[in-house]
């Protein structure tokens, strides 16, 4: 897994999230998070960043966010 590919996947997911496309962002960031946890572990900075974004997405998708 190349660093450039990982960063590109993260950037695409974050861009989708910023545009209000939470479902689409979840489709990108969910599998990325799984990969990051497997390769770098849950305490990795990018793993944590993606986990936080996913938490926000899932709050939004569940209708609990403002």
Backbone as ProteinMPNN parsed JSONL, in Angstrom:
{"seq_chain_A": "XXXXXXXXXXXXXXXXXXXXXXXXXXXXXXXXXXXXXXXXXXXXXXXXXXXXXXXXXXXXXXXXXX", "coords_chain_A": {"N_chain_A": [[0.866, -1.169, 0.0], [0.857, 2.003, -1.086], [2.054, 5.151, 0.128], [1.167, 7.434, -1.202], [-1.184, 6.542, -2.448], [-2.763, 5.946, -0.23], [-3.005, 8.487, 0.948], [-4.363, 9.787, -1.11], [-6.801, 8.375, -1.184], [-7.751, 9.082, 1.369], [-7.937, 11.884, 1.044], [-9.866, 12.081, -0.998], [-12.101, 10.97, 0.288], [-12.399, 12.816, 2.415], [-12.898, 15.141, 0.982], [-15.347, 14.504, -0.234], [-16.878, 14.328, 2.088], [-16.711, 16.986, 3.0], [-18.211, 18.176, 1.036], [-20.704, 17.466, 1.727], [-21.497, 14.919, 1.118], [-22.016, 12.436, 2.654], [-22.628, 9.647, 2.607], [-21.227, 8.718, 0.359], [-18.636, 9.4, 1.114], [-18.334, 7.7, 3.275], [-18.227, 5.253, 1.964], [-15.7, 5.355, 0.864], [-13.96, 5.986, 2.999], [-14.469, 4.048, 4.974], [-13.488, 1.395, 4.098], [-10.818, 2.256, 3.801], [-10.117, 2.883, 6.426], [-10.227, 0.325, 7.581], [-8.063, -0.863, 6.215], [-5.938, 0.782, 7.085], [-5.946, 0.291, 9.86], [-5.225, -2.405, 9.851], [-2.65, -2.379, 8.633], [-1.151, -0.276, 9.879], [-2.076, -0.051, 12.473], [-4.337, 0.745, 15.228], [-3.578, 3.02, 16.671], [-2.228, 4.706, 15.021], [-1.655, 7.905, 13.526], [-3.028, 8.728, 11.123], [-4.908, 6.683, 10.956], [-6.445, 7.203, 13.221], [-7.401, 9.746, 12.532], [-9.029, 9.171, 10.301], [-10.848, 7.478, 11.556], [-12.138, 9.28, 13.269], [-13.389, 10.939, 11.384], [-15.117, 9.056, 10.257], [-16.75, 8.543, 12.459], [-18.104, 10.987, 12.67], [-19.432, 10.967, 10.203], [-21.115, 8.756, 10.504], [-22.71, 9.578, 12.592], [-24.043, 11.629, 11.27], [-25.322, 10.18, 9.208], [-27.032, 8.665, 10.706], [-28.757, 10.55, 11.503], [-28.354, 12.072, 13.756], [-26.691, 14.214, 13.945], [-26.143, 17.772, 13.652]], "CA_chain_A": [[0.0, 0.0, 0.0], [1.728, 3.181, -1.183], [1.647, 6.315, 0.91], [0.415, 8.331, -2.079], [-2.528, 5.973, -2.636], [-3.476, 6.104, 1.043], [-3.341, 9.905, 1.089], [-5.368, 10.101, -2.117], [-8.08, 7.835, -0.7], [-8.19, 9.94, 2.477], [-8.318, 13.19, 0.513], [-11.139, 11.938, -1.715], [-13.14, 10.801, 1.307], [-12.596, 14.078, 3.139], [-13.52, 16.075, 0.044], [-16.759, 14.122, -0.319], [-17.496, 14.714, 3.357], [-16.81, 18.446, 3.012], [-19.264, 18.547, 0.097], [-21.979, 16.995, 2.255], [-21.807, 13.61, 0.552], [-21.588, 11.543, 3.731], [-22.708, 8.237, 2.197], [-20.119, 8.455, -0.553], [-17.411, 9.471, 1.909], [-18.295, 6.472, 4.067], [-17.818, 4.17, 1.066], [-14.258, 5.487, 0.648], [-13.201, 6.017, 4.251], [-14.651, 2.805, 5.733], [-12.449, 0.427, 3.724], [-9.504, 2.83, 4.08], [-9.886, 2.716, 7.856], [-9.903, -1.09, 7.784], [-6.697, -1.071, 5.724], [-5.004, 1.486, 7.963], [-5.859, -0.451, 11.124], [-4.5, -3.646, 9.602], [-1.256, -2.134, 8.286], [-0.455, 0.638, 10.781], [-2.599, -0.17, 13.828], [-5.358, 1.729, 15.605], [-3.01, 4.223, 17.289], [-1.591, 5.521, 13.984], [-2.281, 9.23, 13.4], [-4.0, 8.759, 10.036], [-5.983, 5.767, 11.334], [-7.295, 7.942, 14.155], [-8.061, 10.824, 11.781], [-10.1, 8.573, 9.499], [-11.848, 6.986, 12.512], [-12.912, 10.448, 13.709], [-14.252, 11.327, 10.266], [-16.178, 8.043, 10.148], [-17.68, 8.76, 13.568], [-18.952, 12.117, 12.271], [-20.27, 10.508, 9.093], [-22.144, 7.832, 11.0], [-23.668, 10.409, 13.323], [-24.831, 12.324, 10.249], [-26.167, 9.212, 8.519], [-28.061, 8.228, 11.645], [-29.651, 11.675, 11.739], [-28.128, 12.628, 15.081], [-25.832, 15.399, 13.873], [-26.841, 18.976, 13.191]], "C_chain_A": [[0.911, 1.231, 0.0], [1.153, 4.349, -0.385], [0.8, 7.274, 0.073], [-1.02, 7.84, -2.274], [-3.372, 6.152, -1.377], [-3.92, 7.556, 1.203], [-4.414, 10.321, 0.091], [-6.744, 9.595, -1.69], [-8.634, 8.693, 0.439], [-8.688, 11.279, 1.956], [-9.651, 13.127, -0.227], [-12.285, 11.802, -0.716], [-13.437, 12.088, 2.044], [-13.251, 15.131, 2.245], [-15.011, 15.775, -0.11], [-17.499, 14.539, 0.945], [-17.706, 16.222, 3.42], [-17.913, 18.944, 2.082], [-20.638, 18.051, 0.544], [-22.415, 15.647, 1.708], [-21.329, 12.522, 1.515], [-21.606, 10.074, 3.311], [-21.551, 7.85, 1.297], [-18.783, 8.473, 0.184], [-17.241, 8.203, 2.736], [-17.815, 5.294, 3.22], [-16.307, 4.187, 0.799], [-13.494, 5.302, 1.961], [-13.346, 4.742, 5.078], [-13.599, 1.763, 5.381], [-11.025, 0.95, 3.974], [-9.16, 2.635, 5.551], [-9.522, 1.273, 8.186], [-8.469, -1.38, 7.369], [-5.667, -0.434, 6.654], [-4.834, 0.763, 9.294], [-5.027, -1.711, 10.962], [-2.999, -3.403, 9.413], [-0.514, -1.329, 9.354], [-0.919, 0.551, 12.236], [-3.541, 0.959, 14.184], [-4.808, 3.024, 16.191], [-2.301, 5.126, 16.279], [-2.366, 6.822, 13.795], [-3.345, 9.265, 12.296], [-5.176, 7.819, 10.318], [-6.966, 6.481, 12.253], [-8.06, 9.054, 13.449], [-9.249, 10.282, 10.979], [-11.202, 8.041, 10.409], [-12.735, 8.129, 13.006], [-13.868, 10.915, 12.612], [-15.408, 10.346, 10.113], [-17.203, 8.196, 11.266], [-18.634, 9.909, 13.24], [-19.923, 11.716, 11.165], [-21.422, 9.664, 9.625], [-23.148, 8.549, 11.871], [-24.61, 11.097, 12.337], [-25.794, 11.359, 9.564], [-27.28, 8.697, 9.409], [-29.049, 9.342, 12.0], [-29.471, 12.334, 13.095], [-27.269, 13.884, 15.069], [-26.652, 16.587, 13.389], [-26.354, 19.379, 11.843]], "O_chain_A": [[1.643, 1.471, 0.96], [-0.061, 4.503, -0.25], [-0.164, 7.856, 0.571], [-1.959, 8.637, -2.265], [-4.558, 6.473, -1.458], [-5.07, 7.825, 1.551], [-5.284, 11.127, 0.42], [-7.738, 10.309, -1.822], [-9.827, 8.995, 0.476], [-9.742, 11.759, 2.375], [-10.475, 14.031, -0.092], [-13.321, 12.449, -0.865], [-14.599, 12.42, 2.275], [-14.069, 15.923, 2.714], [-15.836, 16.689, -0.114], [-18.619, 15.046, 0.877], [-18.764, 16.684, 3.847], [-18.485, 20.011, 2.309], [-21.622, 18.202, -0.181], [-23.583, 15.277, 1.826], [-20.377, 11.793, 1.235], [-20.678, 9.334, 3.636], [-20.963, 6.78, 1.453], [-17.904, 7.657, -0.093], [-16.129, 7.694, 2.88], [-17.08, 4.435, 3.708], [-15.711, 3.142, 0.538], [-12.514, 4.56, 2.025], [-12.426, 4.388, 5.815], [-12.885, 1.289, 6.265], [-10.132, 0.176, 4.319], [-8.035, 2.261, 5.883], [-8.613, 1.025, 8.978], [-7.738, -2.064, 8.086], [-4.645, -1.044, 6.969], [-3.719, 0.636, 9.799], [-4.22, -2.047, 11.829], [-2.175, -4.132, 9.964], [0.621, -1.656, 9.7], [-0.226, 1.029, 13.134], [-3.552, 2.003, 13.532], [-5.512, 4.033, 16.204], [-1.823, 6.2, 16.644], [-3.593, 6.837, 13.892], [-4.443, 9.777, 12.513], [-6.313, 8.125, 9.959], [-8.179, 6.371, 12.078], [-9.236, 9.279, 13.735], [-10.333, 10.867, 10.982], [-12.38, 8.145, 10.067], [-13.947, 7.96, 13.146], [-15.021, 11.245, 12.887], [-16.544, 10.752, 9.868], [-18.398, 8.0, 11.041], [-19.833, 9.816, 13.502], [-21.097, 12.087, 11.193], [-22.572, 9.852, 9.229], [-24.321, 8.176, 11.896], [-25.822, 11.141, 12.548], [-26.962, 11.692, 9.361], [-28.351, 8.334, 8.924], [-30.038, 9.117, 12.697], [-30.344, 13.079, 13.541], [-27.139, 14.548, 16.097], [-27.717, 16.424, 12.794], [-26.825, 20.372, 11.288]]}, "name": "protein", "num_of_chains": 1, "seq": "XXXXXXXXXXXXXXXXXXXXXXXXXXXXXXXXXXXXXXXXXXXXXXXXXXXXXXXXXXXXXXXXXX"}
